[in-house]
Amino acid sequence: MSKISSNIKYLRKKKGLTQQQFADQLLIKRSLVGAYEEDRADPKYELLNTIANFFEIPIGDFINEDINDKYQQKPKPENNNVRVLSVSVDHNERQNIELVPYKASAGYLNGYADPEFISQLPKFHLPMLKQGTYRAFEITGDSMLPVYPGSIIVAEYLENWAEIKSGETYVVISKDDGVVYKRIGNKFKANKKLKLVSDNPVYEPYEINPEDILEVWKSKAYISMHFPEPAPDPTMESLTSMMTQMQKSIAKLQQSNN
C-alpha cells in the first residue's frame, strides 16, 4: 500500500468519517475514496491538495510521510513567514518540472512566486522521480566541478529549512546571490548564517543571512552533456600506498590465524 493510500485511510478514520461522508466532503464518488484507499488509483494533484488541506497536513508530508499515531508535524523555521510556491501541472494534473535556464535565473528572483512567470518556463517530466515538487536549474561557472557549467540540477522543493543537512548539495535562491548550487556547510538555524561551500577548492566558502533566503531546493539528480573522464593511471605514490595497505592486511590476517 502506498503512503498516500494509507494516509487517506488513516486520517479519514481518525476523523470518524465513513467513506461516503468523506466523499461528500470532497464532492467525489464514494467508489473513488475506496479506490484511493485500496491503492487502485491515485488522486490527481489538485485533489491531493484538497485532501491535504482538509486534514490540515502539509502536502509534502501527506505525500512522503507515513502518517500514524506517532506522526508529528515538523516545525517550520521561526523566522519564516508562509511561503507561496507556484507550480504548473500537465493535462493529467501531474506536476511539471519547470526548467530555469541560466538566462532566466535573474528573472526568477522576481518571478519565483508568480504563476504566470512559472507557466512560461520550459517543462518536462522524469519518470524515475517519486511524486513531489521539483524544479530544474541550469548552473554556470566551475565552482562545483566535476558538475560542469551548463549542467541541469533537478531538485525537490524543501518547505522546512530545518531539514537542511550539512554536507549535502542544494539550490539556494537568495536576494543577493540569486540562484546558486552549493554544498551546505552547517545546519540551518534561524539566528545563524548559512554556510555555502563550493566543491572546487579554488573558491572560498561564504555565508548568507537566513532572512535573505527565498527558496531552498534539495538536489536529486543532474543532467549533463559532459561525460566523466576516465580514471587516471595509478601513480607510483598510489601504488606504494596500495602495497602498504595490502601488507598491513596480510599481517593482520596472519596474526588472527596464529
C-alpha positions in Angstrom: 0.0 0.0 0.0 1.4 3.4 -0.9 1.9 6.2 1.6 -0.9 8.3 0.0 -3.5 5.5 0.2 -2.6 4.5 3.8 -2.6 8.2 4.9 -6.0 8.8 3.4 -7.5 5.8 5.1 -5.8 6.6 8.5 -6.8 10.3 8.5 -10.4 9.5 7.4 -10.9 7.0 10.2 -9.2 9.4 12.7 -11.8 12.0 11.9 -14.5 9.4 12.4 -15.8 9.6 8.8 -17.2 6.9 6.6 -16.1 6.6 3.0 -19.4 8.1 1.9 -19.2 11.0 4.4 -15.6 11.7 3.3 -16.6 11.6 -0.4 -19.4 14.0 0.3 -16.9 16.5 1.9 -14.7 16.2 -1.2 -17.6 16.3 -3.7 -16.5 13.0 -5.3 -17.9 9.5 -5.6 -17.6 7.0 -2.7 -16.1 4.5 -5.1 -13.2 6.8 -5.7 -12.4 7.0 -2.0 -12.3 3.2 -1.9 -10.0 3.1 -4.9 -7.6 5.6 -3.4 -7.5 3.8 0.0 -7.0 0.4 -1.7 -4.2 1.8 -3.9 -6.1 1.0 -7.1 -6.0 4.6 -8.2 -4.0 7.8 -7.4 -5.7 11.1 -6.8 -4.8 13.9 -9.2 -2.6 16.6 -7.7 -5.4 19.2 -7.4 -7.4 16.7 -5.3 -4.3 15.7 -3.3 -4.0 19.4 -2.3 -7.7 19.5 -1.3 -7.4 16.3 0.8 -4.2 17.6 2.5 -5.8 20.9 3.3 -8.9 19.1 4.6 -6.8 17.2 7.1 -4.6 20.3 7.7 -1.5 18.3 6.7 1.3 19.9 4.6 1.2 18.4 1.1 4.8 17.3 1.3 4.1 15.3 4.5 0.9 13.9 3.0 2.7 12.5 0.0 6.1 11.5 1.6 5.5 10.6 5.3 3.8 7.7 7.0 1.1 9.4 9.0 0.1 7.4 12.0 -0.3 7.9 15.8 3.4 8.7 16.1 3.3 11.4 13.4 4.2 14.9 14.4 4.1 17.8 12.0 7.6 19.2 11.6 8.1 22.8 12.8 8.8 25.4 10.3 11.7 27.8 10.7 10.9 30.5 13.3 12.0 33.4 11.1 9.9 32.4 8.1 6.5 33.5 7.0 4.2 31.4 4.9 5.9 30.7 1.6 3.8 30.6 -1.5 5.1 28.2 -4.2 3.8 28.5 -7.7 3.7 25.3 -9.7 2.3 24.1 -13.0 0.6 20.9 -14.0 0.1 19.0 -17.2 -3.3 17.9 -18.8 -3.3 14.9 -16.4 -2.8 17.3 -13.4 0.7 15.9 -12.7 3.2 18.5 -11.5 5.7 19.6 -14.2 9.4 20.0 -13.6 9.9 23.6 -14.7 13.4 24.4 -16.1 15.0 27.7 -15.1 17.7 28.3 -17.8 20.7 30.4 -16.8 19.5 33.3 -18.8 16.2 33.3 -16.9 17.8 33.0 -13.4 17.8 36.8 -12.9 14.1 37.0 -13.7 13.4 34.1 -11.4 14.2 36.3 -8.4 11.2 38.4 -9.3 9.0 35.7 -10.7 9.5 32.7 -8.5 6.1 33.3 -6.8 4.4 34.5 -10.0 2.2 31.7 -11.5 2.3 33.5 -14.9 6.2 33.5 -14.9 6.4 29.9 -13.8 3.9 28.8 -16.5 6.1 30.3 -19.2 9.2 28.2 -18.2 10.1 25.1 -20.2 8.7 21.9 -18.7 9.5 18.2 -18.6 9.0 15.0 -16.6 11.4 12.4 -15.2 9.7 9.0 -14.6 12.3 7.9 -12.0 11.4 10.6 -9.5 8.8 9.9 -6.9 5.8 12.1 -6.6 6.8 15.6 -5.3 7.5 19.2 -6.3 10.6 19.5 -8.4 12.4 22.3 -10.4 15.4 22.2 -12.6 18.1 24.9 -12.7 20.9 25.4 -15.3 24.2 26.2 -13.5 27.1 28.2 -14.7 30.7 28.6 -13.6 33.2 26.0 -12.4 32.7 26.3 -8.6 31.0 22.9 -8.4 33.3 20.8 -10.6 33.1 17.9 -11.5 29.5 19.1 -12.2 30.2 21.2 -15.3 28.8 24.5 -16.4 25.6 24.1 -18.4 24.5 21.1 -16.3 20.9 20.9 -15.1 20.3 20.3 -11.4 17.0 18.7 -10.7 15.9 19.5 -7.2 13.0 18.9 -4.9 11.3 21.8 -3.0 12.3 22.0 0.6 9.5 23.6 2.6 11.1 23.1 6.1 14.5 24.6 6.1 15.3 22.9 9.5 15.7 19.7 7.3 18.8 21.2 5.6 21.7 18.7 6.1 25.3 19.7 6.4 27.5 18.2 3.6 24.7 17.8 1.1 24.0 19.9 -2.0 21.1 22.3 -2.6 20.0 25.0 -4.9 19.6 28.1 -2.8 17.7 31.1 -4.0 18.6 34.3 -2.2 18.1 38.0 -2.6 21.8 38.9 -3.1 23.2 35.9 -4.8 20.3 34.7 -6.9 20.3 31.1 -7.9 23.3 29.1 -6.7 24.1 25.4 -6.4 26.3 24.7 -3.4 27.1 22.3 -0.7 25.8 23.3 2.8 28.5 23.7 5.5 26.3 23.8 8.6 22.8 23.0 9.9 20.1 25.7 9.4 19.3 27.9 12.3 17.0 30.9 12.2 19.5 33.0 14.1 22.7 31.8 12.3 24.1 32.4 8.9 24.1 29.5 6.4 27.5 28.5 5.1 27.7 27.7 1.4 30.7 25.6 0.2 32.0 25.0 -3.4 33.3 21.6 -4.4 36.1 23.3 -6.3 38.6 24.2 -3.6 39.7 27.3 -5.6 36.6 29.0 -4.3 36.3 30.1 -0.7 33.1 29.2 1.4 30.8 32.1 2.2 27.8 32.8 4.4 24.3 34.2 3.8 21.7 35.5 6.2 18.6 33.4 6.7 16.4 36.4 6.1 17.9 36.8 2.6 16.9 33.2 1.6 13.8 33.0 -0.7 13.7 29.3 -1.6 15.7 26.1 -0.9 15.7 23.0 -3.3 17.3 19.7 -2.4 19.3 18.3 -5.3 18.1 14.9 -6.5 19.7 14.4 -9.9 21.6 16.2 -12.6 21.6 16.2 -16.4 24.8 16.9 -18.3 26.2 16.8 -21.8 29.7 16.2 -20.3 30.6 12.6 -19.6 33.0 11.8 -16.7 36.7 11.5 -17.6 38.4 8.1 -17.3 40.1 7.3 -14.1 43.8 8.4 -14.2 46.6 5.8 -14.4 47.9 5.0 -10.9 51.0 6.9 -9.8 54.0 5.5 -8.1 52.7 7.1 -4.9 49.3 5.5 -5.1 50.8 2.1 -5.9 53.1 2.3 -2.9 50.1 3.2 -0.7 48.2 0.2 -2.1 51.1 -2.1 -1.4 51.5 -0.8 2.2 47.8 -1.4 2.8 48.0 -4.9 1.4 51.0 -5.7 3.6 49.1 -4.5 6.7 46.1 -6.6 5.7 48.2 -9.7 5.3 50.0 -9.1 8.6 46.7 -8.7 10.4 45.3 -11.9 8.8 48.4 -13.9 9.8 48.1 -12.6 13.4 44.5 -13.8 13.6 45.5 -17.3 12.4 48.2 -17.7 15.0 
